[in-house]
Amino acid sequence: MSSAYKGRETTAFGRMSRRRLLGGAMAAGVMALAAGAPVAAAGAPARPNVVVILVDDMGFSDIGPYGSEIPTPNLDKLAAGGLKFSQFYNTARCSCSRAALLTGTYPHQAGMGHLEAIAVPESQGIHGKLEDRVVTMAEVLNSAGYFTGMAGKWHLGMSRGVGPWQRGFDRSIASPEGGIYYPDQVNGQGKRPNLFIDGTKYEAAAPEVGEGEWYSPDLFVDWDSKFMAEAKAHGKPFFLYLPFVSAHFPLMAPPEDIARFKGKYMAGWDAIRKQRLERQKKLGVVTPDTRLPERLANTYDWEKLPAEARERFDTIMAIYAAIITRMDQAVGTMVRRLRDAGELDNTLILFLSDNGGNAESGPDGRTQGPGAPGTPTSTVFAGMEWATLQNTPFQYFKHYTEEGGISTPLIAHWPKGIAPQLRGSWNRTPAHLVDIMPTVLEATGGQYPQSFNGKAIVPMQGVSLAPAFAGNAVSRGKPIFWEHEGNRAVRDGKWKLVARFEKPWQLFDIDADRTELKDLAKAQPARVAAMAAAWDAWARASYVDPWKDEYDVYLKKGPRRNWGGGEVPQHPEWMDRTD
């Protein structure tokens, strides 16, 4: 580390350790409101508050309850006091998952069949923004008398005129696309990030955002705490949306947190992946007979790497681990403030991730300067091998509809709403982001509209998971579907049909083979044909157009089928396998 950066560390990061952005004032305000805020009329049933915590690019196994070695004590406590879902699914990509979560519809139905950056004029469902044919959870709950607030990443069309302040949120501080950790951060092309407070644009370093040095998970929790206090001042139950940017690239964390994990990943991805699987078996995340798939072709054999390459990869994963543990600390702060305000027992907290771990920078990952890796002027991507670890025990990653791309932890915590005998247990019901809206509406008594602001609304596509909170079965009655960049899948009971772009369908018995090792497509052609026909019918009815590689021109990039992109050229002599 340069002497210049060391000087910065002792000032900026030192300031952060001595103060928490608005934290003392906000905590005091929450406590005061807990003592004297207006309350609902006597005898009226207390509707639960709702807090939805969404993390970004975090793999299935990256927190303690799901097998990680990364310490996450606050999520451990939430899981021990709540209900854990072992087969919960996202949509394989950021904007798409956020759309499904907030609307209860599939991404293309919401207009977000891809990222905000891609809007295809002739497409039915790739418009780069939330359409008015769907309604958000904030809009529904706001209509039901809830105070609604969000703090974090939006990525649902702000550049196209659709921000949270226009889609039902009373209060918001929103990053348009995420990737922000520090006020003095420098992103690609030397740009500094912006944040929008209730629709007004501010530079991240503006005092309106927060004074001094801050780290974004703490910043967003402080703002949502402020919104909670405002809700209580108005005598309203609240819906708070907390979409962290952790752990999306560029990976950044305070140096002292990174230092805690340096050297802990020198055993390499294969050894640590096996350790995670053994913990998952003991915890009950997966069955005792679960087997690990091999790493994909053209990835590195840790044992062949020279010492300097191992140290570089260890540093990358140390930064990632620091981000996860700091996110966990922020969750702990949010929970503590709910408890201090007397609201924790009657708050439904949902914690989940938007897609699997991210392999976008290829086998090499990425470490670029000028700052030291993990600092506000660096660019760090985890890379393909660490993404494989993050998604233990599954195959593939973000973008793909294999289990590694679409599986997410889901923790539901609600002391007044989850049966005491179920706390700390696993629910193995296959479920999806489209189920969050009906679950929240059943819990709160909110009514999903047939029309909103004069527009016909797409019906909810999921089912309520609330029966599981009482130990009852969740009845779905129809399959779960996926499409992203031509990658597609169907989950119907124990059966999963899955295919990558322009590849044939594969069939797996997920009950017996969660890691998708034994393709049964040739042995069961009738089942494949029936499930494929169901997918075709769903696609026709859900604004899903056939994916075209040329859609990548909207991102001003070529086709993204090559996993290269790290700053260090790939070294065939280090490769474990080749195509």
KEPAMAR-750421 format. One record per residue: residue in one letter; y, x, z of N, C-alpha, C, CB in turn. Coordinates in steps of 0.02 Angstrom, whole numbers, plus 50000, padded with zeros to 5 digits. Each point is the difference from the previous one (the first is absolute). Glycine has a CB too. Layout:
aYXZYXZYXZYXZ...
END
This chain:
m499415004350000500594995750000500625004550000499384990750062s501105007549896500605004149995500424999450063500004998649876s500415006550136500444999850059500504994349994499865012450015a500364986149923500474994449991499694993550021500545006149905y498834993050077499694993650019499864999950074499484999149887k500355006550143499895000150072500634997850037499175009349986g501414992849989500614997950032500104992549995500505011049974r499344986249967500064992849990499524996350046500355001949881e499065000950127499494996750041500244999250072499105004749926t501205000450101500204999850071500604995450011499565011650015t500824986949931500564995450009499794992949983500805009349974a499034989649962499864993149978499404997050035500495002849890f498955000950111499414997250032500085000050076499305004049904g501105000650121500134999950071500394993850020499995012350001r500504985749957500364993850013499544994150002501015004849946m498504995250006499554994349997499584999550063499975000949876s499815004850151499584999850060500394997950062499305008949949r501384992150051500394998350059500244992749999500355011950006r499614984949935500244993149997499544996149953501205003650023r498784990049983499654995749954500534995349972498885000750064l501144998949870500504996149965500084993150031499755006349896l500824992350133500164993550028499494997650052500564997449893g498935006950120499424997650038500174997650069499325007849935g501064996150104500164997950068500394993650001499995011850035a500524987849921500414994049999499604993949978500995007049975m498584994049975499604994349976499504997850053500125004049884a499565000850148499514998250051500344996350057499305010049971a501304992250049500364996550053500194993049978500445010950041g499764988449895500174993449975499414995449999500885005149932v498544997550048499404995949999499824997750070499595006149899m500464998550150499844998250069500494994750027499535011550018a501114989249965500494995150024499854993249971500855009050011l498984990949924499854993749968499374996950029500565004049897a498965000350120499384997450030500154996350064499355009349948a501184993050088500164996850064500424993749991499955011250053g500464988649894500474994449998500104996849932500545005550091a499014995649860500084997149934499864992650000499705010949949p500604985350005499834993049993499264999249984501174997449963v498534997250060499294998949988499914993249969499685007450096a499714991349879499854993649969500044994550053499275005649914a500804988250063500054994450046499394999550044500704994049917a499395003850144499454999550048499454995649972500795001650095g498605000549911499434996249976499815001449928500324991450080a500135011949882499835001549930499505005749998501144996149962p498355003449994499525005549996500345006349975499074991849979a500765013850050500305006449980499655002549937500305002750121r500074997249824499715002749938499975007650004500444990149935p499045012950039499945007350006500505003549955498804998750027n501425007149995500355004649956499495003449955500925001850086v499325001149860499565003649953500335006749984499554989149951v500065016350055500225006749980499485002749952500625002050110v499574999349829499555002849949500205007349989499824988749944i499735015950071500125007249992499595002449941500235001550125l500115001049825499675002449939500145007449992500104988649945v499375015450049500085007149986499885001449927499655002950118d500565002949859500055001549929499555005949981501194995650000d498355003349954499565005449975499555002950055500875002749914m498964993450136499565002550052499284997949986500944999450083g498605005349924499304998749986499654995850053499995010649938f499424987150044499604995550043499835003250067499544994849898s500355011750103499745003250061500515004350037498905000049945d501754998850044500525004550026500254998450070500325001649884i499424993150147500194998550070499384999950043501014993349961g499095007950104499455000850046499484994449999500785006150069p499414987549932499504994750001499554999849939500794993650068y499435009849878499615000149938499705006949985500734990949956g499265013450095499625006349994500395006449995499204993149948s501465006650056500405006049990500005004750060500714993449923e499385013050063500125005050051500745000350019499025006649958i501414990350002500724999950015500124995550060500285002049878p500065000350174500104995850059500484994249985499805010050073t499964983949939500414994049992499904995550061499925000749873p500305001550185499844996350062500294993050002499975010850057n500604988149911500304993450002499624995049956501105005350022l498674997049921499584995649958499314999250032500625003749898d499145001350137499374999350037500064994250049499775012449988k500804987250047500094994650050500054993249966500575008250076l499794991549869500054993649964499314997749978501165003049962a498445001750011499334998349977499554997950058500145008049904a499914995450152499594998450058500174993150028499905012150026g500734985849966500214993650025500034994649948500635006050084g499154995649855500044995249946499364999449962501195002449992l498874995849945499434999049955500075004849942499884987950034k499575015649949500005004949946499594997349942500135009650082f500144991049858499664997749939499735006049962500744989749993s498625010249992499685005849967499984999349924499335001650102q500814992449871499974999049928500634996449975498744999750005f501835003050014500634997149977500255004049941500284996050117y500025000449835500185003149936500744999349983498844997749961n501435007550006500664999749970499914999549924500515006850095t500024994749867499984999249927499975006649963500634989550014a499325016150021499955006849971500675003249984498924996649954r501644999850057500655003049982500564996950041499585002249884c500945001650124500554998550046500334993249987500185012150008s500214987349938500384993949988499544994049995500865006749941c498564994250029499534994549992499764997450067499645004949890s500214999650156499784998050067500554996650039499195009450000r501424993049994500564997050036500124992949975500515011350016a499424987749918500084993449972499464995250027500525005149897a498854997250102499464995750024500074998450074499255004949913l500945000150126500094999150072500534994850015499655011850018l500934988849950500574995850017499984993149968500655010350012t498954988849935500004993549965499354996150006500795005149922g498654998250097499374996550001499714998649932500364995150105t499925008249843499754999349932499795006949974500754989949980y498875010149965499825006349970500615003149966498814995949983p501195010850009500605003449977500304997549935499565009750057h500024989149893500264997749936500334993150006499125006749941q500604989150102500304993450011500705000650029498864995250018a501235010050023500665001250031500485003749954499445000250109g500325002149832500425003949955499945007450009500764990649998m498825011650051499945007050017499315002749982500834998550092g498985000849844499365002649978499985007549997499844989849937h500735013450073500045007350004500605001650044499485001849884l500755004550115500565002050040500654996949976499415010850024e501094989550018500664997549981500265003349936500244997850120a499585008549869500275003749943499754997449933500085009950073i499384986249927499724997649937500134992549993499115009050003a501274989249946500094993049980499854999649926500894997950091v498604998349892499784999349931500224993249975498995007750019p501484992149935500294993549979499494994949978501005006249967e498484995949997499524995349974499444998350049500255004449888s499764998850170499474998850049500134993750040499815012350008q499664984650016500064994150043500135002050073499244993849923g500525012250096500005001650071500255006950019499094992250008i501175011749944500255006750015500754999949987498905005649969h501484991950081500714998949993500425004550045499754988449969g499935015550074500375004750042500424996950054500015007349905k499864986350112500384996750053499624993750021501105004549955l499034993350106499724993650023500324994449959499805004650116e499774991149857500254994349961500144994050046499355004149900d501024991150073500154994050039499444994849996501215002249982r498234999649988499424995650001499575001150062500014999949875v500205004950168499675001250064500524999650055499115007249946v500654991950115500434999750058499775005350050500224987649983t500235015650052499815005250047499864997150069500685008249935m498964995750104499874998050069500654999150039498915006249996a501594998049989500644999350033500334993449982500135012449999e499824985649938500304993749979499664994150034500315005149890v499034995050114499644994550031500154999750074499095001149914l500885004650121500125000050072500734998750016499055007950014n501404994449944500714998550011500114992549996500325011149952s499354985650001500054992849995499704996550060499955001149876a499575002250157499674997250059500375001650065498925000949940g501685002150055500405001250059499925006950030499924988250021y499765016349944499915006850024500595004449980498754998749994f501415006150049500465005449982499585005349964500784997750101t499475004849843499605004549959500385006649989499454990249943g500205015350068500315006649991499505005049972500784997550093m499475007249870499575005549975500375006550003499394992149925a500225013350086500285006850000499485004649970500724997750103g499455005149838499525004549968500044999649924499264998950098k500175002149871499955000549927499924993149969499485011450011w500914987149938499974993649965499565000649937501154997050044h499115006249903499635001549938499744993749965499685010950050l500734983949951499814993749969500544997349953499304997550100g501105007249873500474997949948500735000650017499144992649965m501045011750084500705000650018500425002549940499665002450119s500055002149841500375002549941500084994649947499565011450024r500084983149984500044994449952500314993850031498995004649941g501384996450114500374994650030499624995850051500614999849897v498835002850129499624996350049499915004350063499394993649908g501025005050143499965003650063499764995450056500915007649962p498934995250095499744995950055500514994850024499305009650035w501354991949962500514995350020500034993949954500665009650048q499034991049893499974994349953499334996350004500795006249925r498744996550115499344996950002499804998250072499695006449898g500794991050140499844996850063500125003950063499194994249935f501025012150060500105004050060500724999250025499125008349961d500954989450101500664999450031500345006850007499614989950061r500015015049958500255006850009499525004949969500594996750107s499695008749865499565005149970500365006649994499394991149937i500225014250071500205006749978499425002449957500745002650105a499404998549832499465001049952500115006149956499814987850000s499665016149993499985005349950499744996949935499815009150089p500544991949856499784996849938499285001649980501185000449964e498635006150041499345002149977499635004250052500444999649885g499845001750172499655003850052500095007449991499184990950008g500355012950021500025007349995500565003250039499494998849890i500784997750161500575002650038499785001350072500824993849925y499305012350098499855001950069500615002350040498875003249960y501634999850005500575003150035500664998049967499265009650034p501284990550005500664998449970500255005249951500254993850104d499555012649906500245005349957499465002249950500755003750092q498794991949895499465001449953500265000649929499204993950075v500505010449886500165000749929499374998549961500915008750023n499124986249935499434998149959500045003449932499924989050060g499665008849894499995003049934500694999749966498804996849990q501335008049967500635000749964500605000950048499514993149907g500355009250154500535001350047500344993850028500165010449940k499524983750052500314993850023499874998850074499874995349885r500625001750148499924998050070499854992550002500785009350039p498794988750006499794992950002500544995450028498835003950012n501104989849971500444994850025499604994750038500805002149905l499554994350138499714994350034500484994149994499375007550082f500364986449918500404994049994499964996050065499814999749874i500764999050156500034996050061500274993149980500185010350075d499394984849929500194993149981500324999849931500154997250121g499615007049834500244999949932500555004949984499684988549999t500615014750051500535005049989499705006949998500844992650057k499335011249893499715006649988500365005350042499694996549884y499915007850148500255005650039499595006249984500394992350092e499945013449908499625006249999499605000650064500875005549927a498554997650069499575000450059500355003450059499015000449925a501445004250061500345003650053500614996350028499615010549947a500534983550028500584996350024499914997950073500214995949883p500335004150156499934998050071499784992850009500885008350026e499244987449924499774993150005499244999650003501024996349938v498655008650032499265000250001499765002550067499975002049876g500325003350148499805002950063500375006550011498874994749992e501295006750070500385006050016499545006050008500874992950055g499385012949923499635006250009499375000449959500465000450113e499095003849910499365001049965499514994750022500215012449992w499444984649961499484995250016499395001149956500874991650036y498585005749987499385000049962499834992749986499585011050054s500264987349884500034993149978499544995150038500295004549891p499114997450131499624995050039500374997850063498965005149957d501394999750076500394998250059500614995849981499625010650056l500694991249888500584996249976499814992749988500475010549948f498984988450016499824993249982499794995950061499655004249887v500024998950160499824996450061500634998150039498905006250005d501594998349998500624998450035500364994149967500095012050033w499914987849902500334994349966499614993550011500455007949914d498894992350081499624993950013500064997850073499205003349909s500885001550136500134998250070500674996450007499325009950037k501174992449925500654996750000499934992949974500575011049983f499034988149964499914993349972499634995450049499995005049884m499544997950154499664996150051500504997550052498945006749982a501514997650039500514998050049500444994549972499985011550049e500194988949887500424994849969499624993449998500595008749931a498764991650054499614993949999499994996650068499295004949909k500624999150143499994997350068500684997150019499105008350031a501434995049946500674997450014500114993149969500425011850006h499244987049938500044993649966499484995050024500465005949901g499114996250147499494995650025499464998349950500854995450075k499025009349878499524998749947499395004650007500944996249925p498475001450055499445004749990500175004449940499154991850049f500525013949946500195004749947499405002249959500935003850071f499224997649865499555003449954500325006649983499524989149953l500165016450066500255006749985499515003549953500595000750111y499675001949836499615003849950500205007350008499934990149918l499575014250093500125007150014499605004249951500214997550123p500035003149815499645004049950500225007450002499914989749927f499735014350111500155007150004499935003449931499615000050120v500745005649871499885004149941499435005050013501214998849967s498585001950094499455004550019499354997249972500615003850105a498975000149860500045007149989500055001449924499335002150106h501204995049864500115001049929500345006749987500104987549984f499755015449958500365006149981500744998549989498955004549946p501495000450061499885006950020499855000450075500755004049908l498684998950109499775000250069500475004350042498814998449963m501474998550091500485003450043499894998150072500845000349907a499225004650137499934998750072500375005450038498884994449983p501315004350080500335005250040499565006150008500634991150061p499665014849938499615006250003499555000550062500915005449937e499344992250120499605000550061499384995749995501035002450066d499004992149897499414995849991499515003149951500694989950026i499585013049921499575003549952499635005650035500784997149906a499575006650137499695005750034499404997950043501125005550001r498894988450025499434997550040499355000049961500804993050065f499255006249869499404999149959499835006149957500264987849998k500175017250001499865005949960499355003350024501235001849980g498344999749973499365003250015499434995050013500645009450046k499534984349966499484995150017499614997749938500694996450096y499555005449845499664997849939499695005849961500794990549994m499155015350041499705005949967499254999349990500905006950051a498794988149980499294998849987499894997249931499824998050121g500704999249848499944997549932499844992649996499645011249968w500504986049972499934992849991499294997550006500985000649926d498545003150050499314997550003499754999550072499785005149888a500335000050152499765000050069500344994550040499775012349992i500894987049999500374995050040499824993049976500945008250019r498934991049917499784993549975499344997850031500595002449891k498955002350117499364998450032500114998250074499415007849921q501054995750111500154998450070500304993150007500185012150022r500264986149931500294993350002499454994749991501095004549955l498464996649999499474995149989499584999050063499975003149879e499875002450156499604999350061500384996050053499435010949975r501224990250030500394996050047500024992749979500705010050026q499364988849909500004993149975499354996350017500775003549908k498685000150087499364996950017499974998350074499445006449907k500794998250135499994998750073500474994450019499725012050018l500854987549948500494994850015499814993249972500865008850001g498664991249953499804993749969500414998149939499634996550111v500775008249863500394998649940499544998649941500935007250043v498554996949951499504999349947499315000150030500765005649917t498744992750044499314999750024499725007150009499844988949943p499665011950100499725006650013499685003449939499804996150115d500025000049834499685003049941500505001649944498974993850030t501685005749984500515001349949499975007349977500734991150049r499285009949885499985006749971500665001649966498754999149985l501445007350018500615002349967499885001249926500395005150108p500044992449848499975002149930500225007249993500214988249963e499595015049984500255006749986500744999749981498855003549961r501505001950051500685000549974499984999549924500365007150099l500194990849871500024999249928500005006849965500614989250014a499255010549922499995006149959500695003450001499114994949926n500885011750063500615003949996500424999950064500004997749879t499655002650177500335000950064499755006650030500124987450019y500255015150030499875006750025499465000250054501185002749973d498425002450024499525001750052500385004250052498994999649919w501084997750142500385003550052499755007150011500224988950054e499145012049943499705006650014500185005249947499074994250058k501135003549883500185004749947500745001750000499074995549934l501335000950105500725001049999500195006650034500174987650000p500305016149972500265005950036500394997950062500055006449891a500064998350153500314998550065500684996849993499385009650048e501024992949904500684997249994499994992849975500435011549978a499084986849981499944993149977499774995550057499735004049883r499814998350159499784996050057500594998750047498855004849991e501555000350021500574999150045500494995049972499865011850041r500254988549893500464995249968499744992950007500345008949918f499024990150069499714993350006500004997650073499295002249900d500595002350146500034998350071500704997650018499105008450026t501414995049949500694998150014500144993049973500365012049996i499414986549944500114993449970499714994550045499985005049885m499404996050138499694994850040500304999750070498945001449935a501315004350090500355000050064500634995649997499555011650025i500814988949919500594995849991499804992649999500585009349936y498894989250027499764993149995499804997450069499615002249882a500025001750155499794997950067500604998950046498925006349984a501594998050010500604999250041500354993449983500135012550006i499884985749931500314993649979499634994250032500375005249891i498964995050107499604994550028500124999450075499135001749911t500875003850125500084999650072500714997950020499135008850013r501374993149947500684997750013500084992649985500435011449975m499234986249973499994992849987499704996350058499915002349877d499545000450150499674996850058500484999750059498885004249960q501515001150052500494999950054500514994549990499845012350015a500374986749922500494994849986499704993150013500555007449914v498824991650068499664993750015499994998950075499285001149897g500585004250141500014999550072500674997950027499135008750004t501414993849967500674998050021500124992649987500415011649976m499374986049965500084992949984499624995750048500155002949880v499244999050136499594996150047500325000050069498975002949935r501285002850087500315000550066500624995450004499585011850011r500814988049936500594995850000499824992649999500635009049942l498844989250024499754993150003499794998350071499625000749880r500045003950153499774998850068500604999550047498935006249977d501564998450016500584999950043500404993549992500055012549994a499944984849946500374993849986499604993850020500585005749907g498814995250120499594994450019499694996349942500704999150098e499255004249844499774996749939499315002249976501194998949971l498535006350058499405002949972499414995150000500405011150038d499504985350017499414995750005499994994649947499995002250121n500604995549858500014994649950500285002549934500144991750091t499685014549892500185002849934499375002049963501105004150045l498834993249895499465002049956500225006349963499594988149986i500085017650029500155006349966499445001349950500625004650101l499564996849838499525001949948500185006949975499824987849966f499685016750033500115006949977499535001349942500355003950116l499914998749828499595001349941500355004949953499494988550010s500175013449936500265004849952500024997049930499555009450070d500904993249887500104996949934499515002349947501184999150030n498505006649979499495002349953499635005950032500684996349899g498815006150066499645005850026500415006349995498944994549968g500775011050060500335006549996500165001949929499415003450103n501115000749889500305001449935499795006849972500974992850032a498715007149910499785006249967500445001949940498844997450037e501754999749958500395000549938500175007149979500464989050028s499565015750017500195006949981499405004249981500974999150076g498444998049920499425003649977499685004550052500504999449888p499025004750091499645004350047500455004950038499044998949926d501515003150044500425005150032500494997250052499905006449896g500204987050104500544997550041500665002849976499234999050098r501285000649943500655002649978500395002550060500014992249902t500265013950093500455002750051500575003549964499065001450085q501514995349913500585002749966500595000350047499584995549891g500885009250096500565001450043500634996549977499505010750027p501094991849996500095006650030499835000550074500885001649917g499094992850118499865000350072499265001350013500954992350020a498905009650042499305000950021499634993349993500335009450079p499024990849907499624993849992500094995350060499175006249930g500994987550055500094995050051500724999050022498885002750036t501585001649941500704999450019500374995349951499975011750050p500654986349966500364995249958500165002349930500464995850103t499465010649882500135002449931499365002449967501175003250035s498264994349986499375001949969499684993949967499835009050087t499684992449870499604994749969499275001750010500904997549914v498754998450123499305001250016499604993849984500315008250090f499144992749871499514994849987499335002350030500604996149892a499014999350134499385002050033499475002649952500254991550086g499685005549856499505002349952499344996350004500545010950006m499054990549945499404996149987499465000850053500265001149880e499645005150143499475001050049500174997050068499695010549941w500954990350080500194997050064500014992349994500685010250027a499484987249914499964992749991499294997550007500995000549924t498535003550053499304998250008499824999950075499725005149887l500534999750151499904999850073500324993850030499975012650002q500654986049978500374994450029499634993449990501075006249980n498574993249965499664993749984499265000050022500774998749905t499035006050136499315000350025499784993050023500165012050035p499254985749945499485003549963499984998249926499355000350105f501194997249868499984996849934500165004749943500324989550056q499595007849883500165003649939500694997949974498775000849973y501545003849992500644998849966500574998750050499364995549902f501215002450070500625000050039500494995149969499825012050034k500794988249989500554996049974499954999549923500735003450097h499444991049875499954998249929499344996549984500745009749972y498724992350061499334997849980499744994250042499785011649962t499764984650010499724994350036499315001450029500644992649924e499135013750075499455001950043500254999550073499495007749911e500044992550136500174998750070500545004750027498854995850016g501165010449960500515004750024500714998249981499145008649993g500944987749953500674998049979500264993850032499755005449895i499794990150127500214993350021499844998450073499844996549884s499825008050152499824998550070500565002250047498785001349971t501384994450077500515001550049499774998150070500894998349913p499325005450138499914997350067500414993750008499805011650045l499964983749994500404994350023499864999050074499984994549885i500545006150154499974998750072500434993850013499815012350030a499894982750002500374994050022500025000050076499654993549896h500955006150132500095000150073500434994050018499905012750006w499834983050039500364994050021499684997550065500314997049879p499915005450179499674998350063499924992550011500475010350046k500034985749935499944992750011499604996549945501095000550059g498785003049887499684996749943499315002449981501124998249962i498675007650065499345002749985499574999350063500475008349913a498954988850079499564998750057499865006550038499484990349939p500575009650127499905006250039499345003549986500714995050087q498755001249903499355003149989499955003749933499514991050071l500985007849884499985003249935500405006549998499864988849949r500535012450102500455005849998499615006549995500834993650067g499385010449886499675006449987499414999549954500375003550110s499474990549865499414999149958500175000649926499524992650087w499955007949873500075000449927499874993249968499655012050004n500764986349948499864994349957499845002749931500784992350067r498665005649905499765002949937500094995349941499185006650066t501254988449942500154995449946500395003649944500024990450082p499755009349856500415002749945500654995949996498975003949936a501594999550065500654996649999500505004249962499754994550111h500835002549873500475003049953500714998450023499174999149905l501315004650068500704998950016500234992949987500195011849972v499524984849979500204993149987499834995450058499845002149878d499755000350169499814995950058500525000450056498815001949970i501665002850026500485000850055500474994050004499945012549986m500334985349958500454994250001499664993950032500575004449897p498844993450080499714994150033499835001150073499554996849890t500285009350128499865001650071500634999150042499105008049965v501454994950012500634999550037500244992850004500295011749963l499644984649982500234993050001499584995750046500425001449884e498934999950120499604996250047500205001750072499054999749917a501095006650095500185002150068500684997250021499335010349984t501144989149969500694998150017500154992649987500335011649974g499244985049989500154993149981500464999549941499834997050117g500305008549848500424999849941499654996349943500535010850034q499874986249921499734996149945500155003449934500144989550067y499335011949895500095003149935500244994749950499105008650025p501444992749938500294994849957499664999649931501085001650061q498964992549910499814999249930500575001949953499214990950033s501405008449993500585002149962500515003150048499814991049912f500625013250061500505003450042500605001549957499105005150075n501494993049949500625001049962499944997149929500235010350067g499434984049928499944996649937499485002849953501164997350013k498445007550009499495003149958499314998450026500805009349971a498744989249983499304999150019499725006650024499874990649917i499735009250137499755006150032499255000649988500914999350087v498875006849896499295001549992499664998850067500235008549909p499214987950093499664998850063499765006550032499654988849958m500275011150109499695005750034499315001249972500674997650105q499145008749891499355001849971499475001850051500625003949901g499594997250161499535002250051499804994550047500495011149992v499184990950062499784995450052500225002850067499014996249932s501064999450117500215002250066499445003850036500784990250007l499415015350024499535003850042500044997850073500115009749921a500324985450093500084997850069499354997750033501154996749970p498385000149995499374998350033499655006050031499884990849919a500195015150051499695006050027500285001850068499815004149884f500814993850131500305001550065499654996450057501105001849942a498524992950040499624996350050499255001349994500894991350000g498935013449956499295001649991499654995549951500015004150114n500364992049847499714995549951499985003249931500414990250066a499165007249891499935002749933500614998349958498754998950009v501425005649945500544998849952499674997749935500775008850053s499414985349924499704997249939500465001249941499394991350068r500375012449883500425001549942499854995449941500055011950038g499334987949941499814995449946500165002449930500174991350081k500145014549913500145002749934500055007650005500614989549965p499295014149980500025007350003500705002750012499025000249923i501015006350090500625003850004500045004249936500005000450128f500615000249843500075003349935500525005650003499684989249943w500235015650011500475005649992500125001649927499635004650111e500974997849874500155003549937500595004550012499564990449931h500375015950050500575004650001499885005449949500224997650122e500245003049829499955005049947499334999749963500785007350065g498964986749927499364999249966499405001050045500565003749899n499544998850161499465000450050499924993050030500235012450025r499164985349981499904993050019499394999350045500534996349893a499454998250144499434999050045499974992650021500085011950041v499324986149981499874993450028499575001150062500084994149887r500105002750168499585000150060499794992850015500585010450047d498774988149949499744993350012499435000650050500344996149884g499805002350179499495000950052499855007450007499524988749976k499845013050021499815007150007500055003849935499254996750092w500884999849853499985003249934500705002249978499004993149970k501025012850001500635002549972499885002549929500415003250114l499994994249840500015002349931500635004149991499354989849958v500605016150014500575004549996499975004149936500065000550126a500525000849845500035004249940500675003549997499224992249939r500775014050037500615003649986500254998349930499655009350078f500964992549907500314998449936499565002249942501135001150054e498724994049902499605001149940499295002450014501055002549941k498704996350120499325001850018499604993650013500385011150050p498964989349945499594994050011499974998050073499325003049900w500504990750112499934997550068499425003550036500474989049964q499625012050101499475002250044499924994750055500245012349976l499154987050049499854995050051499715003350062499794991449910f500485006750149499765003050062499884994550052500635010649975d498854990450065499874995950059500365003350058498864995949956i501735001650061500435003450049499694999850070501004997049931d498624997850085499674999850065499535005950010500094987649998a499575014349949499515005450003500295006749977499114991649982d501455008349982500245006049966500764999849996498935000749933r501404999950125500734999550002500345005749961499914994350111t499765011449883500315005749966499845000249925499935006250107e499784988449867499924999049927499625005749966501074993650002l498325007650023499605005449973499454997649952500235006250105k499564987549901499444997649960500244994249956499175003550088d500944997949849500244995049952499414995549980500905007949957l499174985650054499474995249986500154995949937499764999450122a500735002749838500204996049942499434999049951501165004350014k498475000949971499454999449951499444995750027500305011249954a499604988950111499454996150029500184992750007499635010150062q501024988249938500214993150010500534997949948499745001150123p500074998849814500504998449948500284992950006499415007949925a500204987350098500254993150006500564999750052498874995549966r501035007950090500525000050052500635003449974499115000150089v500815005449876500575003549972500394995449953499395011050009a500244985549947500334995649952500374994350035499115002849917a500594994450135500324994450035500635002450037498884994450013m501085011350020500585002550037500555002349953499255003550094a500564999549849500495002049950500364994049971499315010149973a500324984550016500314993949975500484997150051498984997649931a500845002850133500454997650053500645004250000499014996150069w500935010549922500595004349997500444998149941499365009450055d500334989449886500394998249940500384993550012499165005749927a500514989450104500334993650013500585000950050498914994049978w500985010150073500545001450048500585003449965499165001150092a500715003849866500535003749966500424995249956499295010550001r500374985149963500374995349957500454995450041499055000449918a500724997850141500374995250041500525003450045499014992749998s501015014050003500415003550050500505004849970499054999050077y501154999949860500515003949966499805007349990500854992450050v498495008949943499765006949992499895001449926499454999850114d500965004549858499925002149931499555006149996501134995449971p498535005749973499615006249992500465006150008499184994049923w500605010950115500405006050010500005004349937499744999750123k500845003249863500075004549943500275006650025500204990449920d499495015150056500235006650022500745001149982498835004349987e501404992649959500695001149980500504997050048499625000349883y500154995650165500464997550050500315005650041499334989550006d500345016349993500275005750037500675002449973498845003350026v501354994649913500655002149974500564997050042499515000949884y500354993650151500514997050041500175004450060499614988649964l499925015850054500135005050052500255006549971499124994750070k500965005549863500205006049964499515005750013501204996450008k498175001949993499475004950009499454998749949500265001150124g499325003849866499414998949959499464996850041500295009849929p499144988650040499454997050038499805004350059499594994749895r500295002050162499875003650063499255000550013501104996150046r498535006149905499285000750010499815007150021499824991149915n500655013550082499885006950018500225001050072500145004049880w499404998450163500175000650071500365006650015499014993050027g501225010649922500365006150012500704998750028499355005349909g501064999950097500684998950022500205004150061499904988949954g499635014850075500195004350056500405005949975498984996550064e501405006849980500405005749977499575006149988500974995550064v498425004749965499555005749990499504998149946500145003950120p499775000149827499524998249948499304999350029500705006049916q498904989550055499324999250023499605006349984500074987549985h499495014250061499605006149994499274998249992500835006450071p498894994249869499304998149989499515003650047500294997849882e499885008450137499545003750043499974997150070500235010349933w500254985550085499984996850066499694993149997501015006350031m498884991249908499764993249993499284999350024500784998449904d499094996050128499334998650024499564997349944500464997750113r499834998049844499624997049947500464999549939499274993550082t500435005549860500394998849939499714993949965500285012349988d500134984849968499774994249962499425001949953501164995050007
END
